[in-house]
Amino acid sequence: MLSVTKECTFDAAHSLPYYEGACHNLHGHRWTVRVTLAGNIDDTTGMIVDFVDLKKAMKEHIVDKYDHKHLNGVFDNPTAENMVIVMQNDLYSIFGLSLYRIRLYETPTSYAEWCK
């Protein structure tokens, strides 16, 4: 199986209302999202997906929705885990079974991941 991955970033703030610790307080992150599609290469295009189409979907369903937002206004509990599930649902409606992985980095060394 072959796969392709596209990365995007956005900046947003959140607080974790059900967490006891520093992250209970309002703070911000530069979030990084990596979306992977897997499948067969199309005989005509030679691609699994056009990166332009993947970038457009990520901009519309991730960056435009969350960039420079206070995520508590979008999610009841904006953990990376809850966010990645919503992203999976949104992108599945576009890419279907070729959606293979979504990795959402809250920091450069911490991420939540949905994988088929």
Secondary structure, DSSP 8 states (H G I E B T S, - for coil): -EEEEEEEEEEEEE--TT--SGGGS-EEEEEEEEEEEEE---TTTS-SS-HHHHHHHHIIIIIHHHTTEEGGGT-SS--HHHHHHHHHHHHHHHHGGGEEEEEEEEETTEEEEEE-
